[in-house]
Amino acid sequence: MLTLSEPNSELRIVALQRLAQGGKWRVEAMRSYTRPVLLWFTRGQGRITVAGNTRGYGSHNAIYLPVGTMHGFQMAGPVFGTAIHFPRELSAELPDEPLHLRLRNVHMQASLNALIETMERELAQDLPGRDRALVHHAGLVAVWLERHRDQVEGPQTQRTPPMSEQLAQAFAALVERDFRTGKTIEAYAAELGVTPTHLSRVCRSSAGRPASRILQDRVHYEARKMLADTALPIKDIASALGFRSAAYFTRAFQAQTGATPSAFRKSN
C-alpha cells in the first residue's frame, strides 16, 4: 500500500498564481518536476511548452506532466487554477506521456473540480488516516485521466506525432537528461543524427525558439532556483551545471537574466 512518508510522496495542491511568486521565471523558464503534475487551468489563457512543443491553453484545460517532463508556460494576463503534485509512487498508475485535455463538457469540468476540492478538504484537516485517504483520492484523479483522455482529444496514445514533433521531443528529453553536463548544441544534434541548423529550425517551428535558447533556458532556470532556494556558493552552482569556471558562469548568467548571480541572489 502507498504511504506519504517521504518528500516525494506528499500530495501537494498549489494555486497557479503561487507558482509565479518570486518571479515569472518560476513558471516561464524550462523546468521539470521529480513527481507527476497536473496543471488545471480554470480561467485565463497563454502558451505552454511541453517536451519541446508549444501550444496555446485556455480556460478548463488540464495538462498532465509525467515525472521529468520539461515544460514552461506563459500567462497572457491573470491565470487561475491549480497544480496537483502527485505522490511519485503513483506514477505507475498515471499516463506515461504528457496529455493536454481541453474540457468543453461542463460535466467533465465539474467532476475534476469535485475531485480536487475533496483533496483540498482532506489536506486542510488533520484526521486519522488522512495520508491514506489522500493516496486514494489521488488515485481517483488518475482514473479520471484514464477515462477522459480519449474522449477529449481522441486516441492520443495511438497517434503518431510528425517527425518534427518527435525530434523536438527527443531533444527536450536529452536536454532534461544532460543539461548539467555542459554539453553543446552540436553534441545534442550529433546524438540525434541531425545538423545543428536542422535541430534549431525544428525547435523554432515546434517551440518558437531555437535549440540553443531551450538549452539555455533549462540551465538558467536551474541556476536561478539554486541561487534563490539554496545557500550553495556560486562556484559550486557553476560546477554543478557544467560551467568550466565561476567567471564563465557569471557572464553567461548575466547575459541570460540581466543580473549577476550574486545580485540575483540578493534580490531573491
N, C-alpha and C positions, 0 to 999 in steps of 0.2 A: 504494500500500500504506500502511496506517495505521502511524504510529510513535508512540512515547510520549515525545517530546522536550519537550513543553510541559506546564505545570502541570495544565491540564485534560485532558491526555492520559494522566496517570498513573493506572493502575488501583490503587485502594486497597480494602483489606478491613479493616473495623474491627469489633471486638466491640461489640454494642449497649450493653453496660454502660459502655464507654469513652465513648460519645456523651454520657452524662449527667455525665461528670466536669466539675466546675466549676459544677454546679447543675442542677436538674431543668429549668430554663428552656431549656436547650440542646436538649431533646427535646420538651418540652410546648408551648412557645410556637410560634406560627405562623411558618414559615420556608420557604425553598426552597433548592435547590442549582443550581449552574450546569452540572451534568452529570447524566446519568441515574443513578438509585439503585435498588437492590433491597434491601428490608428482609426478612430471612429470620428469622422468629421460631421458635425450636426449642423453647422452654419458657416458660411464663408466659402472662399474658393482660392485657388492658387495652382501651383505646379509642383509636382513631386517627381524626383528621380529615384528609381528603384532598379538596382542591378544594372546601371548604365543606360537605362531608357527613361525618358522624361515624358510625362503626360499630364493633362490637367486633372484636377479634382474639384469637387464641389460639395454642396450640402448632401448629407446622407450617403457619403462614400465611406466604405470600410476597406482599409488597406492592411493586409496581413503580411508580416515580415518574419520569415524564419530566422533562426539564430545565424548571426554573421552576415546578414544581408546589408550591403552598402546602400545607403539612401540619404536623402536630404530633401526638405520641402520648403517652398517659399509661400508666404501668405500675401495675397493681394487684398490688404485691408484686414479688419478683425476676423479672426477664425476661432470657432468654438468647437469643442469636442473633447474626446478622452483618449488617452493612451493606456492600454492594458498591457502590463508586463507580466507574462505568464510564468509560472514555475518552469525552470528549464527541464525538469523531469517530465513535463507534459509534452515535450517536443515530438515524441513518437506518435502521439495521438492527434497532432496538428498537421496541416498540409506541408509537403516537402518544398513547395515552390511558393513564391510570392503571389498574392491574389489582390486584385483591385475590383471590388464589388460596388456597383452604382445602384443603390437601393431606391427604386422608384415606387415600389409597393409599400403602402403605409403599414400593412400588417407585418412585413419583414422588418421595417424600421422599429415598430413598436415592440416586436419580440426581442430584438437586440437591446433596445433601451431597457426593457424589463430585466434582462439577464444582468446587465451592467449595474442597474440600480439595486438589484438583490445583492450583488457582490459588495457594493459600496456600503449597504446597510450592515452586512456581516463584518466588514472591516471596521466599521465605526463602533461595534460592540465587542466587549471582551467576555464573550460567553463560552462555556465549556464546549470543546470540540470545534472551536472556530476555524482552526487551521485545516482540519479535515473537511469541514464544510466548504471552505474556500477552494480546496482542490477539486471537489465535486462540482461546484459552480463553474470553475474554470473549464472543467471537462464538458459541461453543457455548452459553453461557448464554442469549444472545439467541434462538438456535434452540430451546432448551428452552422458553422462554417462549412462543414462537410455537406450538409443538406442543401445549402443555398448557393454554393459557388457556381454550380452548373446552371441553376435557374436564372441567375442574374446575368452572367456573361457568356453562357454557352459552355460546352465541354472544354474548359481551358486545358485540362491535363492531356487532351488528345490533340490540341492544336500544335502544329509545328511552326515555331517562330521563323520569320525571314532570316536569311543568312546574316544580314547586317545586325539584326537584333541579337542573334546568337553570339556574334563576335563581340558586341558591346557587353553582353552578359558575361562572356568568358573573361574579357579584360577586367571587368569590375570584380570578378571572383579572384583573379590573380592579384589585383591591387590590394584587396582585403587581406589576402594571404601574406603578401610580401612588402607592404608599404613601409615597414620598419627597417628594411634592409638597404636602402639607398639605391635600389635597382632603377635603371634608366628606362625611358620610354623605348629606346632602341632594343633593350633586352626583353621588355614585355612583348614588343612586336615580333621579335625573333622567336620567342617561345610560342606565339600564336600562329607563326608561319606567314606573316604579312609584313609589309613595309611600314615604317613609322608614319609615312604620309597617308597610306590607306587606313591605318588604325585611327589616326586623328580625324580623317574625313568621315569615317563611320561614327565616331563618337560625337562629332558636330551634328550629324544627322539625327542620331538617336537621343543624345542628351543635351544638345545645344551648346556644347563646349568641347574643345579639343582634348585629346587623351592626356596631354601634359597638365591641363587645368584640373581634370578629375583627380589625377595623382597628387598634385599639389594640394588640392582641397582636402583630400583624405589625410595627408601627412600633417597639414597645419591645423586641422580640427583636433587631431590627437595632441599636437603640441600645445594648443590653447587649453585643452582640457587638463593636461598635466600641469601647465603653469597656473591655472586657476584653482585646481582642486587638490594639488599636492604641494609639498614643500621641497621637492627634489631640486637639487642645484641645476642651473641651466645647462652646464656642461654634461650632466648625466642625462638630461632630456635629449640633448643633441645626439649623444651617443646611442641612446635607446631608439632613436628614429633614423639611424643610419647616416647621420651627417659626419663628415670627416673631421670637423672641428667645431668648437662653440662659436668661433667667429663666423664661419661659413653659415652656420645655423642662424645666427643673428641677422646676417644680411638677407638670407632667404626669407626668414620670418617677417622682417620689416617690409620687404618687397611685396609679400603676400597680404599682410594685415595692416600696414601703415604704422606699426608701432614696434619698438624693440621688445624682445621677450621680457626684459626687466620692467619696462614701462607698462606692458600689458598686464603683468602680474600685479603691479601696484594698483592698477585701475580695477582689478577684479578681486 
